Amino acid sequence: MKISLEYEKIRKIENQFGINAMTRLGRNSKRRQTAILKHLQSNGRAMVDELADTFETTPQTIRKDLNALAEVNQIIRFHGGAALAAGTEYTRFQVRQEIAREEKAAIASAVASRIPNNTTILINSGTTTAAVAMRLSHHVGLKLVTDSVYLANKIRDFAGIEVMVPGGVVRRADGAIIGENAVDFIRQFRVDVAVIGAAAIAYDGALLDYDLRQVYVARAIIEHAHSVVLAVDSTKFGRMAPICIGRLSQVDMLVTDRSCPAALRELCARQDSSLVVAN
């Protein structure tokens, strides 16, 4: 009876997330892990207790499944839950917004509070950087250059901000403007502050991303700013991506969340980058 009930539970989950049924009950764990991954792809992150309720199993079983997925770099574990790990292709922007949402909100507030009025600022495409821009509604006298049509559309009605965007190809996944025209446009400016993101920070301080075309834009942003602020949540540390944007030593200030590991704190000290931990 117990085996039949377990089979019915997994069949229900498979139907919910569109997973093809398998015939062997011995594969239940693998099938459940596939369903969990699909759940995270749709929602960005989830808590252990939530997944246990959804899959009608124990939290201990879910933890084992999450650990197995984390071992093959499909997800990122955090205390009490897991988030989808960025892959070689961009996850939908709306899903990435949900990953570490509270941490990104705290980071965004910390960054925005440090941007003075009457400033020229460059903000590159990303979920954390977009959150920063959304907190500039009460600033005045800002000239803001961004490589994101999504971000530009969100803030175009802010009374105190003049928004400028380059020409180029718009990436469907997140509205980032990529290509040589975008790079050339950014190179015309010498801004006071640049706010950038990164897909990963390597243990040696390399800032990494996935899309070479977007990396060219990010490099231009770094090169043409008096001060560079890197806004990333702490789960980005120690992850890998194939293309190098630059080095942490090129960043004047790193703003991250309170889960910032000791190794990242030490790295900032060695690279002479100011560290702000947002509460």
PAZAPA-4460 file (N, C-alpha, C; in steps of 0.05 Angstrom, whole numbers, plus 32768, in hexadecimal, padded with zeros to 4 digits):
% residues 279
    n_x    n_y    n_z   ca_x   ca_y   ca_z    c_x    c_y    c_z   seq   type   mol
   8011   7FE8   8000   8000   8000   8000   8011   8019   8000     1      M     A
   8026   801A   8011   8037   8031   8012   8044   8037   7FF7     2      K     A
   804D   8022   7FEA   805A   8025   7FD0   8046   8031   7FBC     3      I     A
   802E   8027   7FBC   801A   8032   7FAA   8014   804F   7FAF     4      S     A
   8012   8056   7FC9   800D   8072   7FD0   8024   8084   7FC7     5      L     A
   803D   807B   7FCB   8054   808B   7FC2   8053   808F   7FA4     6      E     A
   804C   807A   7F95   804A   807C   7F78   8035   8091   7F70     7      Y     A
   801E   8091   7F7E   8009   80A3   7F77   8011   80C0   7F7D     8      E     A
   8020   80C4   7F93   8029   80DF   7F9A   803B   80EA   7F84     9      K     A
   804E   80DA   7F7B   8061   80E3   7F67   8053   80E7   7F4C    10      I     A
   8040   80D6   7F46   8030   80DA   7F2D   8022   80F5   7F2E    11      R     A
   8017   80FC   7F45   8009   8116   7F48   801D   812D   7F43    12      K     A
   8035   812B   7F4E   8049   8140   7F4A   8051   8141   7F2D    13      I     A
   8055   812A   7F21   805D   8129   7F05   8048   8137   7EF4    14      E     A
   802F   8132   7EF9   801A   813F   7EE9   8019   815D   7EEE    15      N     A
   801F   8166   7F07   801E   8182   7F0D   8034   8191   7EFE    16      Q     A
   804C   8185   7EFC   8062   8193   7EF0   8069   8189   7ED4    17      F     A
   8058   8178   7EC9   805B   8170   7EAD   8072   815C   7EA9    18      G     A
   8077   814A   7EBC   808D   8137   7EBA   8082   811C   7EB0    19      I     A
   8090   8110   7E9D   8088   80F6   7E93   808A   80E1   7EA9    20      N     A
   8076   80D0   7EAB   8076   80BB   7EBF   808B   80A6   7EB9    21      A     A
   8099   809C   7ECE   80AB   8086   7ECB   809E   806D   7ED7    22      M     A
   80A8   8056   7ECF   809A   803D   7ED7   80A6   8031   7EF0    23      T     A
   80BE   8037   7EF7   80CB   802A   7F0E   80C9   803B   7F27    24      R     A
   80BE   802F   7F3C   80BC   803D   7F56   80D8   8043   7F61    25      L     A
   80EC   8033   7F59   8107   8038   7F63   8112   8052   7F5A    26      G     A
   8106   805F   7F46   810F   8079   7F3C   8100   8090   7F48    27      R     A
   80F1   808B   7F5D   80E0   80A0   7F69   80F1   80B8   7F71    28      N     A
   8108   80B3   7F7E   8119   80C9   7F87   8122   80DA   7F70    29      S     A
   812B   80CE   7F5A   8134   80DD   7F43   811D   80ED   7F37    30      K     A
   8105   80E1   7F36   80EE   80EF   7F2B   80E6   8107   7F3C    31      R     A
   80E8   8103   7F56   80E1   8119   7F69   80F5   8130   7F66    32      R     A
   810E   8129   7F63   8123   813E   7F5F   811E   814D   7F45    33      Q     A
   8116   813F   7F30   810F   814D   7F17   80F8   8160   7F1B    34      T     A
   80E4   8157   7F2A   80CC   8167   7F2F   80D4   8180   7F40    35      A     A
   80E6   817C   7F54   80EF   8192   7F65   80FD   81A6   7F53    36      I     A
   810E   819D   7F41   811D   81AF   7F30   810A   81BF   7F1E    37      L     A
   80F5   81B2   7F14   80E1   81C1   7F04   80D2   81D5   7F15    38      K     A
   80CD   81CE   7F2D   80C0   81E1   7F40   80D1   81FA   7F44    39      H     A
   80EB   81F6   7F48   80FD   820C   7F4C   8101   821D   7F32    40      L     A
   8100   8210   7F1C   8101   821E   7F02   80E9   8231   7EFF    41      Q     A
   80D3   8229   7F0A   80BB   8239   7F08   80B9   824F   7F1E    42      S     A
   80C5   8249   7F35   80C2   825B   7F4C   80DC   8268   7F56    43      N     A
   80F3   825F   7F4C   810C   826B   7F54   8118   8260   7F6D    44      G     A
   8108   825E   7F82   8111   8253   7F9C   80FA   8246   7FAB    45      R     A
   8100   8236   7FBF   80EC   8229   7FCF   80F8   8221   7FEA    46      A     A
   80E7   821E   7FFE   80EF   8215   8018   80EA   81F7   801B    47      M     A
   80FA   81EA   802C   80F8   81CE   8030   80DC   81C5   8039    48      V     A
   80D0   81D3   804C   80B6   81CC   8056   80A1   81CF   8040    49      D     A
   80A4   81E4   8030   8091   81E8   8019   8093   81D1   8006    50      E     A
   80AB   81C8   7FFF   80AF   81B2   7FED   80A5   8198   7FF9    51      L     A
   80A9   8194   8012   809F   817C   8020   8081   817A   801E    52      A     A
   8073   8191   8021   8056   8191   801F   804D   818C   8002    53      D     A
   805B   8199   7FEF   8054   8196   7FD3   8057   8179   7FCA    54      T     A
   806D   816C   7FD2   8073   8151   7FC9   806A   813B   7FDC    55      F     A
   805C   8144   7FF2   8051   8132   8005   8065   811D   800F    56      E     A
   807C   8128   8017   8091   8117   8023   809D   8126   803B    57      T     A
   80B2   811B   8046   80BE   8127   805E   80D3   813C   8057    58      T     A
   80D7   814F   8069   80EC   8163   8065   8108   8155   8062    59      P     A
   810D   813F   8070   8126   8131   806E   812A   8127   8051    60      Q     A
   8115   811C   8045   8117   8112   802A   811D   8129   8016    61      T     A
   810F   8140   801A   8113   8157   8009   8130   8161   800C    62      I     A
   813B   8162   8024   8156   816B   8028   816A   8159   8018    63      R     A
   8165   813F   8019   8176   812C   800A   8174   8132   7FEC    64      K     A
   815C   8137   7FE2   8158   813E   7FC6   8167   8158   7FBF    65      D     A
   8164   816C   7FD0   8171   8186   7FCA   818F   8183   7FCB    66      L     A
   8199   8174   7FDD   81B6   8170   7FDF   81C1   8162   7FC6    67      N     A
   81B1   814F   7FBC   81B9   8141   7FA3   81B9   8154   7F8B    68      A     A
   81A5   8165   7F89   81A4   8179   7F74   81BB   818D   7F76    69      L     A
   81C1   8195   7F8F   81D7   81A8   7F93   81F2   819D   7F8C    70      A     A
   81F5   8183   7F90   820F   8176   7F8A   8215   8177   7F6C    71      E     A
   8201   8178   7F5B   8205   8179   7F3E   8200   8195   7F34    72      V     A
   8201   81A9   7F46   81FF   81C5   7F40   81E5   81CE   7F32    73      N     A
   81D0   81BF   7F37   81B6   81C7   7F2C   81A8   81DC   7F3D    74      Q     A
   81AE   81DC   7F57   81A1   81EF   7F69   81B6   81F9   7F7D    75      I     A
   81AE   820E   7F8C   81BE   8218   7FA2   81AF   8214   7FBC    76      I     A
   81BC   8208   7FCF   81AF   8204   7FE9   81B4   821C   7FFB    77      R     A
   81A0   8223   800A   81A3   8237   801F   8193   822C   8037    78      F     A
   8196   8239   804E   818A   822E   8066   816C   822D   8064    79      H     A
   8161   8215   8065   8144   8211   8064   8138   820E   8048    80      G     A
   8149   820F   8033   813D   820D   8018   8152   820C   8003    81      G     A
   814A   8213   7FEA   815C   8212   7FD3   8153   8226   7FBE    82      A     A
   8165   822E   7FAD   815F   8240   7F97   816B   8234   7F7D    83      A     A
   815F   823B   7F67   8169   8232   7F4D   8184   823D   7F47    84      L     A
   8196   822D   7F3F   81B1   8236   7F37   81AF   8240   7F1A    85      A     A
   81BC   8257   7F15   81BC   8261   7EF9   81CB   824D   7EE7    86      A     A
   81C1   8248   7ED0   81CE   8236   7EBD   81DC   8245   7EA7    87      G     A
   81E3   8237   7E92   81F1   8244   7E7C   81DE   8255   7E6C    88      T     A
   81C4   8250   7E6F   81B0   8261   7E63   81A1   8270   7E79    89      E     A
   8199   8288   7E72   818C   8299   7E87   8171   828E   7E8F    90      Y     A
   816D   828C   7EA8   8152   8286   7EB3   8140   829E   7EAE    91      T     A
   8127   829A   7EAB   8114   82B0   7EA7   8119   82C6   7EBC    92      R     A
   8118   82DF   7EB3   811D   82F5   7EC5   810A   82F5   7EDD    93      F     A
   80F1   82EF   7ED8   80DE   82EF   7EEE   80E5   82D9   7F03    94      Q     A
   80EF   82C3   7EFA   80F8   82AE   7F0D   8110   82B7   7F1C    95      V     A
   8124   82C3   7F0F   813C   82CC   7F1C   8135   82E2   7F31    96      R     A
   8120   82F1   7F2C   8119   8306   7F40   8111   82F9   7F5A    97      Q     A
   8106   82E1   7F59   80FD   82D4   7F72   8113   82C7   7F81    98      E     A
   812A   82C2   7F74   8141   82B5   7F82   814E   82CA   7F95    99      I     A
   814F   82C3   7FAE   815B   82D5   7FC2   814D   82F1   7FC2   100      A     A
   8133   82F1   7FC0   8124   830A   7FBD   8129   831D   7FD5   101      R     A
   8127   8313   7FED   812B   8324   8005   8147   832F   8006   102      E     A
   815A   831E   8000   8176   8327   8000   817B   833D   7FEB   103      E     A
   816F   8339   7FD3   8173   834D   7FBE   8166   8367   7FC6   104      K     A
   814F   8366   7FD4   8142   837F   7FDD   8153   838E   7FF0   105      A     A
   815F   837F   8003   8171   838C   8017   8189   8398   8009   106      A     A
   8195   838A   7FF6   81AC   8394   7FE7   81A5   83AD   7FD8   107      I     A
   818E   83AC   7FCA   8185   83C2   7FBA   8182   83DB   7FCB   108      A     A
   8175   83D9   7FE2   8171   83F0   7FF4   818C   83FB   7FFD   109      S     A
   819F   83E9   8004   81B9   83F2   800D   81C8   8401   7FF7   110      A     A
   81C6   83F7   7FDE   81D4   8405   7FC8   81C7   8420   7FC2   111      V     A
   81AC   8420   7FC0   819E   8439   7FB9   81A3   844F   7FCD   112      A     A
   81A5   8447   7FE7   81AA   845B   7FFC   81C5   8468   7FF9   113      S     A
   81D7   845C   7FEB   81F2   8466   7FE8   81F7   8475   7FCE   114      R     A
   81E2   8478   7FBE   81E4   8487   7FA5   81DA   84A3   7FAA   115      I     A
   81EB   84B7   7FA6   81E3   84D3   7FAC   81D1   84DE   7F95   116      P     A
   81C3   84F3   7F9B   81B4   8501   7F87   81C7   850F   7F74   117      N     A
   81BC   8518   7F5C   81CC   8527   7F49   81E5   8518   7F40   118      N     A
   81E0   84FE   7F39   81F6   84EC   7F32   81F0   84DF   7F17   119      T     A
   8206   84D9   7F09   8203   84C9   7EF0   820A   84AC   7EF7   120      T     A
   81F8   849A   7EF0   81FA   847E   7EF9   81F5   846B   7EE2   121      I     A
   8205   8455   7EE2   8201   8440   7ECF   81F8   8427   7EDE   122      L     A
   81E2   841B   7ED5   81D8   8402   7EE2   81D4   83ED   7ECC   123      I     A
   81E2   83D6   7ED0   81DF   83C2   7EBC   81C9   83AE   7EC2   124      N     A
   81C2   839E   7EAE   81AB   838D   7EB0   81AF   8377   7EC5   125      S     A
   819A   8371   7ED4   819A   835C   7EE8   8183   8360   7EFB   126      G     A
   817D   834B   7F0A   8167   834D   7F1D   816E   835E   7F36   127      T     A
   8186   835B   7F40   818E   836B   7F57   8192   8388   7F4F   128      T     A
   819E   838D   7F39   81A2   83A8   7F30   8187   83B6   7F29   129      T     A
   8174   83A7   7F1F   815A   83B2   7F1A   814C   83BA   7F34   130      A     A
   8150   83A9   7F48   8145   83B0   7F63   8151   83CA   7F6D   131      A     A
   816B   83CE   7F68   8178   83E8   7F70   816A   83FF   7F62   132      V     A
   8167   83FD   7F48   815A   8412   7F39   813E   8419   7F43   133      A     A
   812F   8405   7F4A   8114   8409   7F54   8113   8419   7F6E   134      M     A
   8129   841A   7F7C   812A   8429   7F95   8136   8445   7F92   135      R     A
   8137   844F   7F79   8141   8469   7F74   812B   847D   7F6E   136      L     A
   8112   8476   7F74   80FC   8487   7F6D   80FC   84A2   7F7B   137      S     A
   8109   84A4   7F92   8109   84BD   7FA0   8122   84CE   7F9C   138      H     A
   8134   84C3   7F8B   814C   84D3   7F85   8145   84E9   7F71   139      H     A
   8156   84FD   7F70   8153   8513   7F5D   816D   8518   7F4F   140      V     A
   816A   8522   7F36   8182   852A   7F27   8193   8513   7F1D   141      G     A
   8187   84FB   7F1A   8197   84E4   7F11   8196   84E2   7EF3   142      L     A
   81AD   84DD   7EE7   81AE   84D5   7ECA   81B7   84B8   7ECB   143      K     A
   81A5   84A7   7EC2   81A9   848A   7EC5   81AB   847D   7EA9   144      L     A
   81C1   846F   7EA5   81C6   8460   7E8C   81C3   8442   7E93   145      V     A
   81B3   8434   7E84   81AF   8417   7E89   81AF   8407   7E6F   146      T     A
   81B8   83EF   7E70   81B7   83DD   7E59   819F   83CA   7E5A   147      D     A
   818A   83D2   7E68   8173   83C1   7E6C   8159   83D0   7E64   148      S     A
   814B   83C6   7E50   8131   83D3   7E49   811C   83CD   7E5F   149      V     A
   811F   83B6   7E6C   810D   83B0   7E82   810F   83C5   7E98   150      Y     A
   8128   83CA   7EA1   812D   83DE   7EB6   8125   83FA   7EAD   151      L     A
   812C   8401   7E95   8126   841C   7E8B   8108   8421   7E8B   152      A     A
   80F8   840D   7E83   80DB   8410   7E83   80D0   8412   7E9E   153      N     A
   80DC   8405   7EB2   80D2   8405   7ECD   80D6   8420   7EDA   154      K     A
   80EC   842E   7ED4   80F2   8447   7EE2   80EE   8460   7ED1   155      I     A
   80E4   845D   7EB9   80E3   8475   7EA7   80D0   848B   7EB2   156      R     A
   80BE   8484   7EC4   80AC   8498   7ECF   80B7   84A5   7EE9   157      D     A
   80CE   849C   7EF2   80D9   84A8   7F0A   80E0   84C5   7F05   158      F     A
   80D5   84D8   7F14   80D7   84F4   7F0D   80F4   84FE   7F0F   159      A     A
   8104   84F3   7F21   811F   84FD   7F25   8135   84F0   7F14   160      G     A
   812D   84DF   7F01   8141   84D0   7EF2   813D   84D4   7ED3   161      I     A
   8153   84DA   7EC6   8153   84DA   7EA9   8160   84BF   7EA0   162      E     A
   8152   84AF   7E91   815A   8494   7E89   8165   8494   7E6D   163      V     A
   817C   8487   7E69   8188   8484   7E4E   818E   8467   7E49   164      M     A
   8188   845E   7E31   818E   8442   7E2A   819D   8441   7E0F   165      V     A
   81AE   842D   7E0B   81BB   842A   7DF1   81AA   841C   7DDD   166      P     A
   81B3   841C   7DC4   81A6   840B   7DB0   81B4   83EF   7DB1   167      G     A
   81A8   83DC   7DA3   81B3   83C1   7DA3   819E   83AC   7DA2   168      G     A
   81A6   8393   7DA5   8194   837D   7DA5   818A   8378   7DC2   169      V     A
   8170   8374   7DC4   8164   836F   7DDF   8162   8351   7DE4   170      V     A
   816E   8348   7DFA   816D   832C   7E01   8152   8326   7E0C   171      R     A
   8145   8311   7E01   812A   830B   7E09   8127   8303   7E26   172      R     A
   813B   82F6   7E31   8139   82EB   7E4C   8135   8300   7E61   173      A     A
   8141   8317   7E5E   8140   832B   7E73   813F   8348   7E6A   174      D     A
   813E   834D   7E4F   813D   8368   7E46   8158   8376   7E45   175      G     A
   816E   8368   7E49   8189   8374   7E47   818F   837C   7E2A   176      A     A
   819C   8393   7E27   81A4   839D   7E0D   81C1   8394   7E09   177      I     A
   81C6   8385   7DF4   81E1   837A   7DF0   81EB   8381   7DD4   178      I     A
   8205   837E   7DD0   8211   8383   7DB6   8224   839B   7DB6   179      G     A
   8231   839F   7D9F   8246   83B4   7D9D   823A   83D0   7DA0   180      E     A
   8222   83D5   7D96   8216   83EF   7D99   8212   83F7   7DB6   181      N     A
   820A   83E4   7DC7   8207   83E9   7DE3   8222   83F0   7DF0   182      A     A
   8236   83E1   7DE9   8251   83E7   7DF3   825B   8402   7DEB   183      V     A
   8258   8409   7DD2   8261   8423   7DC8   8252   843A   7DD6   184      D     A
   8238   8436   7DDB   8228   844B   7DE8   8232   8450   7E04   185      F     A
   8237   843A   7E13   8240   843D   7E2E   825C   844A   7E30   186      I     A
   826C   8445   7E1C   8287   8450   7E1C   8288   846F   7E18   187      R     A
   8271   847B   7E11   8270   8498   7E0F   826E   84A6   7E2A   188      Q     A
   8268   8496   7E3F   8263   84A2   7E5A   827B   849E   7E6C   189      F     A
   827C   84B0   7E80   828E   84AC   7E97   827C   84B3   7EAF   190      R     A
   8270   849E   7EBB   825C   84A2   7ECF   8268   84A2   7EEB   191      V     A
   8258   84AD   7EFE   8261   84AD   7F1A   8261   8491   7F27   192      D     A
   824B   8483   7F22   8248   8469   7F2F   823D   8455   7F1B   193      V     A
   8248   843C   7F1C   823D   8426   7F0D   8234   8411   7F20   194      A     A
   821C   8406   7F1C   8212   83F0   7F2C   8210   83D8   7F1A   195      V     A
   821F   83C3   7F21   821F   83AB   7F10   8218   8393   7F21   196      I     A
   8212   837E   7F12   820D   8364   7F1F   8221   8350   7F13   197      G     A
   821E   8337   7F1B   822E   8321   7F10   8220   8307   7F15   198      A     A
   8224   82F4   7F03   8218   82D9   7F07   8227   82CA   7F1D   199      A     A
   8241   82D0   7F20   8251   82C1   7F34   826A   82D1   7F3B   200      A     A
   8273   82CC   7F53   828D   82D6   7F5C   829E   82BE   7F63   201      I     A
   82B4   82BA   7F55   82C6   82A3   7F5A   82D6   82A8   7F73   202      A     A
   82E1   8292   7F7D   82F0   8294   7F96   8309   82A6   7F93   203      Y     A
   8313   82A9   7F7B   832A   82BA   7F77   8323   82D7   7F71   204      D     A
   8309   82DE   7F72   8300   82FA   7F6D   82F8   8300   7F51   205      G     A
   82F7   82EC   7F3F   82ED   82F1   7F24   82CF   82F5   7F24   206      A     A
   82C5   8309   7F15   82A9   830D   7F12   82A0   8300   7EF8   207      L     A
   828C   82EF   7EF9   8286   82DD   7EE3   8269   82E1   7ED9   208      L     A
   8265   82DA   7EBF   824A   82DA   7EB4   8249   82C5   7E9E   209      D     A
   8232   82C3   7E90   822D   82AE   7E7D   822D   82B8   7E60   210      Y     A
   8225   82D0   7E5B   8220   82DA   7E40   8237   82ED   7E38   211      D     A
   8247   82E6   7E24   825E   82F7   7E1D   8256   8312   7E14   212      L     A
   823F   8314   7E06   8236   832E   7DFC   822F   8340   7E13   213      R     A
   8223   8335   7E28   821D   8345   7E40   8236   834C   7E4F   214      Q     A
   824A   833A   7E4F   8263   8340   7E5D   8271   8358   7E51   215      V     A
   8271   835A   7E36   827D   8372   7E2A   8270   838C   7E34   216      Y     A
   8256   838C   7E37   8248   83A3   7E41   8250   83A9   7E5E   217      V     A
   8251   8394   7E6E   8258   8397   7E8A   8275   83A2   7E8D   218      A     A
   8287   8398   7E7D   82A3   83A2   7E7E   82A4   83BF   7E78   219      R     A
   8295   83C8   7E64   8294   83E4   7E5C   828A   83F5   7E73   220      A     A
   8275   83EA   7E81   826A   83F9   7E98   827F   83FC   7EAE   221      I     A
   828E   83E7   7EB4   82A3   83E9   7EC8   82B8   83FD   7EC1   222      I     A
   82C0   83FD   7EA8   82D6   840E   7E9E   82CE   842C   7E9E   223      E     A
   82B4   8432   7E9D   82AC   844E   7E99   829D   8459   7EB1   224      H     A
   82A5   8450   7EC9   8299   845A   7EE2   82AF   8462   7EF5   225      A     A
   82AB   8478   7F04   82BD   8480   7F19   82BC   846C   7F30   226      H     A
   82A4   8463   7F36   82A0   8450   7F4D   828F   8439   7F44   227      S     A
   8297   8421   7F4A   8288   8409   7F42   827D   83FB   7F5B   228      V     A
   8263   83F6   7F5B   8255   83E7   7F70   824C   83CD   7F65   229      V     A
   8254   83B7   7F72   824B   839C   7F6B   8235   8394   7F7E   230      L     A
   821D   838F   7F73   8206   8387   7F84   81FE   836A   7F7E   231      A     A
   8205   8358   7F90   81FF   833C   7F8C   81F8   832E   7FA6   232      V     A
   81E6   831B   7FA5   81E0   830C   7FBD   81F6   82F7   7FC2   233      D     A
   81F9   82EF   7FDB   8210   82DF   7FE3   8211   82C3   7FD7   234      S     A
   81FA   82B9   7FCB   81FB   829F   7FBF   820C   829F   7FA5   235      T     A
   8212   82B7   7F9B   8222   82B8   7F83   8240   82B1   7F88   236      K     A
   8248   82B2   7FA1   8264   82AE   7FA7   826B   8290   7FA5   237      F     A
   8281   828A   7F98   8289   826E   7F95   827C   825F   7F7E   238      G     A
   826A   826C   7F70   825E   8260   7F59   826F   8265   7F40   239      R     A
   8268   8257   7F2A   8279   8259   7F12   8267   8261   7EFA   240      M     A
   8273   8271   7EE8   8267   8278   7ECF   827F   827A   7EBB   241      A     A
   827B   8277   7EA1   8291   8274   7E8F   82A1   828D   7E87   242      P     A
   8295   82A5   7E8B   82A2   82BD   7E7F   82A8   82D1   7E95   243      I     A
   82BF   82DC   7E94   82C9   82EF   7EA8   82C1   830C   7EA0   244      C     A
   82B2   8319   7EB2   82AC   8336   7EAF   82C4   8347   7EB7   245      I     A
   82D0   8340   7ECE   82E5   8350   7ED9   82EE   8344   7EF3   246      G     A
   82F9   8354   7F05   8303   834B   7F1E   82F6   835B   7F35   247      R     A
   82F4   834E   7F4C   82EA   835C   7F63   82FB   8374   7F6A   248      L     A
   8315   8374   7F63   8326   838A   7F68   831E   83A3   7F59   249      S     A
   830D   83A0   7F44   8303   83B7   7F35   82EA   83C3   7F41   250      Q     A
   82E0   83B6   7F56   82C8   83BF   7F63   82CF   83D0   7F7C   251      V     A
   82C2   83E7   7F7E   82C7   83F8   7F95   82B7   83EF   7FAD   252      D     A
   829F   83E5   7FA8   828D   83DC   7FBE   827D   83C4   7FB6   253      M     A
   827E   83AF   7FC7   826D   8398   7FC3   8257   8399   7FD8   254      L     A
   823E   8398   7FCF   8227   8398   7FE1   821A   837D   7FDE   255      V     A
   8218   836E   7FF5   820C   8354   7FF5   81FB   8351   800E   256      T     A
   81F0   8338   8012   81DE   8334   8028   81EC   8329   8041   257      D     A
   81DE   8326   8056   81EA   831F   8070   81F3   8302   8072   258      R     A
   81EE   82F2   805D   81F9   82D7   805C   8215   82D6   8050   259      S     A
   8220   82ED   804C   823B   82F0   803F   824F   82DE   804E   260      C     A
   825B   82CB   8040   826E   82B9   804D   8288   82C6   8055   261      P     A
   8296   82BB   8068   82AF   82C6   8071   82C4   82C8   805B   262      A     A
   82C3   82B4   8049   82D7   82B4   8033   82D3   82CC   8021   263      A     A
   82BA   82D4   801C   82B5   82EB   800B   82BE   8305   801A   264      L     A
   82B9   8306   8034   82C2   831E   8043   82E1   8320   8041   265      R     A
   82EF   830A   8044   830C   830A   8043   8315   8312   8027   266      E     A
   8307   8308   8012   830E   830E   7FF7   830C   832C   7FF1   267      L     A
   82F6   8338   7FFB   82F2   8355   7FF8   8309   8365   8005   268      C     A
   8311   835C   801C   8327   8369   802A   8341   8368   801A   269      A     A
   8346   8350   800F   835F   834D   7FFF   835E   835D   7FE5   270      R     A
   8346   835F   7FD9   8343   836D   7FBF   833F   838B   7FC3   271      Q     A
   833E   8394   7FDC   833B   83B1   7FE2   8320   83BB   7FD8   272      D     A
   830B   83AA   7FDA   82F0   83B2   7FD3   82E0   83B5   7FED   273      S     A
   82D3   83CC   7FF0   82C2   83D1   8007   82AA   83BD   8007   274      S     A
   82A4   83B3   801F   828E   83A0   8021   8277   83AC   8031   275      L     A
   825F   83AA   8026   8247   83B3   8035   8235   839B   8037   276      V     A
   822E   8393   804F   821B   837D   8054   8200   8389   805B   277      V     A
   81ED   8384   8049   81D2   8390   804C   81C2   837F   8060   278      A     A
   81B4   838C   8072   81A3   837F   8085   8186   837E   807A   279      N     A
***
